[in-house]
Amino acid sequence: MKKTIILLVFLLVNVLAFGQNVGLRIGRNISNFSFNKDSLASLGITKDNLAGWAVAIPVEFKVNKNISVQTDLGFIQKGFKSVQNVNTGSSTVTTELKNYTNYAILPVMLRFHTAGRFLQAYANVGPDAAFAINAKSTGTTTTGTTKTEVSQDVSLEGSKRLSVGLQGGAGLKFKVGKIALVLDGRFLTDLKDSEGNFNVQGLKDKAFSTKNWVTSFGVVFGR
C-alpha cells in the first residue's frame, strides 16, 4: 500500500509539472445504477437518480492549436436513491435511502477545440479508471407513524473496487490572459459491471453498472 501511494504521488507531481494547463473544477454529478429490474421488484425496491459532488484537477497537454490530451485527477460520488416497502402484516415498513459510493477517478481524454483567442469551444472523449474509496447509505425508516434516521457504512470487502469506464462531453473556455474560466459537461458510463464483465453499452442485466451526468465549473491556469 505504501509503495502504491508513493507511486501515485510521484505520478501526480510529474503530471502537474509537465502539463501546459492546470486548474480546478467543482460540480454536481447526477448518477444512477442499472440493476436487474426483476430482482429489484421481488424485493419491493424502486430507485431514482442521486445527486453527488465531483471535484477534479484538470491537466492539459497540448498537441497543437486544435488538439490536446487532458487528464483529470478527481473525486466523484456515484450512487442512487432507493425506496423499499415491506409489509409486516400489521404495518408497512418504508425505507428511503441515499446510497453513495465515493471514487477516486482518473480519465485520459483526447480533446478537440477551437482556436479562439478569448472563447474556445471543445469536445472530448476517452477512457477512465475509478477506484471505490468507501460507501455509505443514509436516510429514514418509517413504521406506521414512527420515523427513524438511518446512517450506515457499507463494506466494500470482497467487491471489485476498480472500475473501467468511458466518458465524453463538451464545454466552453473563457480566456483572460493566462487564466480561463471553464464550463464543462460530461456523460460517464461503466465499461465493466460489478462482476468485472466488459460491456461497451454500459448496461448489463445480471449485475449493476453506473451512468452519470456531470456538470462542473472551474478555473484553469495556463502557460
C-alpha positions in Angstrom: 0.0 0.0 0.0 2.8 2.4 0.9 4.6 1.7 -2.4 1.3 2.4 -4.3 0.8 5.7 -2.5 4.3 6.8 -3.2 3.9 5.9 -6.9 0.7 7.8 -7.2 2.3 10.9 -5.5 5.2 10.6 -7.9 2.9 10.5 -10.9 0.8 13.4 -9.7 3.9 15.6 -9.2 5.2 14.8 -12.7 1.8 15.3 -14.4 1.4 18.7 -12.7 5.0 19.7 -13.6 4.7 18.9 -17.3 1.1 20.0 -18.1 0.7 23.2 -20.0 -2.6 24.0 -18.3 -3.6 23.1 -14.7 -6.8 24.0 -12.9 -9.6 23.1 -10.6 -13.2 22.2 -11.4 -16.1 21.6 -8.9 -19.6 20.4 -9.9 -22.5 18.1 -9.4 -22.9 14.5 -10.7 -26.4 13.0 -11.4 -25.9 9.2 -11.2 -27.9 6.0 -11.2 -27.2 2.3 -11.1 -28.5 -0.1 -13.7 -29.8 -3.2 -11.9 -31.8 -6.3 -13.0 -35.3 -4.9 -12.7 -36.9 -8.3 -11.8 -34.6 -8.6 -8.8 -35.5 -5.2 -7.6 -39.2 -5.8 -8.0 -39.0 -9.0 -6.0 -37.6 -7.0 -3.1 -40.2 -4.3 -3.3 -37.5 -1.7 -4.2 -37.8 1.3 -6.6 -34.8 3.5 -7.4 -34.1 7.0 -8.7 -31.2 9.3 -9.6 -28.9 10.7 -6.9 -27.0 14.0 -7.0 -23.4 13.9 -5.7 -20.3 16.0 -5.8 -17.5 15.9 -8.4 -14.1 17.6 -8.0 -11.2 17.4 -10.5 -7.7 18.8 -11.1 -7.6 19.0 -14.9 -4.1 18.9 -16.5 -3.9 19.6 -20.3 -1.0 18.6 -22.6 -1.2 20.5 -25.9 -0.6 18.6 -29.2 -1.3 21.5 -31.5 -3.7 24.5 -31.5 -6.8 22.3 -32.0 -5.9 19.1 -30.3 -4.7 18.3 -26.7 -4.7 15.4 -24.3 -6.3 16.0 -20.9 -6.3 14.0 -17.7 -8.4 14.9 -14.6 -7.2 13.8 -11.2 -10.5 13.7 -9.4 -13.1 12.6 -6.9 -16.7 11.7 -7.7 -19.8 10.5 -5.8 -21.8 7.8 -7.5 -25.0 6.2 -6.3 -28.8 6.0 -6.4 -31.9 6.7 -4.2 -33.9 3.6 -3.2 -37.3 3.2 -1.6 -38.3 -0.2 -0.2 -41.7 -1.1 1.2 -42.1 -4.3 3.3 -45.5 -5.4 4.6 -45.0 -7.0 8.0 -48.7 -7.9 8.4 -49.7 -5.3 10.9 -48.0 -2.4 9.2 -45.8 -1.4 6.3 -42.1 -0.5 6.8 -40.8 2.1 4.3 -37.1 2.6 4.0 -35.8 5.6 1.9 -32.1 5.7 1.4 -29.4 7.7 -0.4 -26.7 5.2 -1.4 -23.3 6.8 -2.0 -20.1 5.3 -3.2 -17.1 7.7 -3.3 -14.5 7.2 -6.0 -11.0 8.4 -7.0 -11.2 8.7 -10.7 -8.6 9.3 -13.5 -9.7 9.8 -17.1 -7.4 10.3 -20.1 -9.2 12.2 -22.8 -8.5 13.4 -26.3 -9.7 17.0 -26.7 -10.7 18.8 -29.9 -11.1 22.6 -29.5 -11.4 25.8 -31.5 -8.5 28.2 -31.5 -10.4 31.4 -30.5 -8.3 34.0 -28.6 -10.9 34.7 -25.9 -13.5 32.0 -26.3 -12.9 28.3 -27.1 -15.5 25.5 -27.5 -14.3 21.9 -27.1 -15.4 18.3 -27.2 -13.5 15.4 -25.6 -13.7 11.6 -25.2 -11.7 8.9 -23.5 -11.5 6.1 -21.0 -11.3 6.4 -17.3 -10.4 4.2 -14.3 -12.1 4.7 -10.9 -11.3 3.2 -7.5 -14.0 2.9 -4.8 -12.8 4.5 -1.6 -15.8 3.9 0.6 -19.6 3.6 0.6 -22.4 4.8 2.8 -26.2 4.8 3.0 -28.2 7.5 4.8 -32.0 8.1 5.1 -35.0 7.1 7.1 -37.1 4.0 8.0 -40.8 4.7 8.7 -43.0 2.2 10.5 -46.5 3.5 10.9 -46.1 7.0 12.3 -42.6 6.3 13.7 -39.7 7.6 11.6 -36.1 6.6 12.4 -32.9 8.1 11.0 -30.6 5.6 9.2 -26.8 6.1 8.6 -24.5 3.1 7.9 -21.2 2.5 6.3 -21.3 -0.2 3.6 -18.4 -2.7 3.5 -16.6 -2.9 0.2 -14.7 -6.0 1.3 -14.9 -8.7 -1.4 -16.3 -6.4 -4.1 -14.5 -5.2 -7.2 -13.3 -1.7 -6.3 -11.7 -0.8 -9.6 -14.0 0.1 -12.4 -13.2 0.9 -16.1 -15.4 3.4 -17.9 -15.8 5.8 -20.8 -16.6 9.5 -20.7 -17.2 12.2 -23.2 -18.6 15.7 -23.4 -18.2 19.3 -24.4 -17.6 22.7 -22.8 -16.6 26.3 -23.1 -13.4 28.1 -22.0 -13.4 31.8 -21.5 -9.8 33.1 -21.6 -8.5 36.2 -19.8 -4.7 36.3 -20.2 -3.2 33.1 -18.7 -6.4 32.4 -16.7 -9.5 30.8 -18.1 -13.0 30.1 -16.8 -14.4 26.7 -17.8 -17.9 25.3 -18.0 -17.8 21.5 -18.6 -20.5 18.9 -19.2 -19.9 15.1 -19.4 -21.6 11.7 -19.7 -19.9 8.8 -17.9 -20.7 5.1 -18.2 -19.1 1.9 -16.9 -17.4 -0.4 -19.4 -17.1 -3.1 -16.7 -20.0 -4.1 -14.5 -19.8 -5.1 -10.8 -18.8 -8.7 -11.7 -15.9 -7.5 -13.8 -17.5 -8.2 -17.2 -16.8 -5.8 -20.1 -19.9 -4.3 -21.6 -19.4 -1.5 -24.2 -23.0 -0.3 -23.7 -22.6 0.3 -20.0 -25.6 -1.9 -19.2 -25.9 -5.5 -18.0 -28.9 -7.3 -16.6 -27.1 -9.8 -14.3 -25.1 -7.2 -12.5 -25.1 -3.5 -12.0 -23.2 -0.6 -13.6 -23.4 3.2 -13.3 -24.4 6.1 -15.6 -23.5 9.6 -14.7 -24.1 13.2 -15.9 -21.6 15.7 -14.6 -21.8 19.5 -14.9 -18.9 21.5 -13.4 -17.4 24.9 -13.3 -13.8 25.8 -12.8 -10.7 27.9 -13.4 -7.6 26.9 -15.4 -4.1 28.5 -15.3 -2.1 28.2 -18.5 1.4 28.8 -19.8 
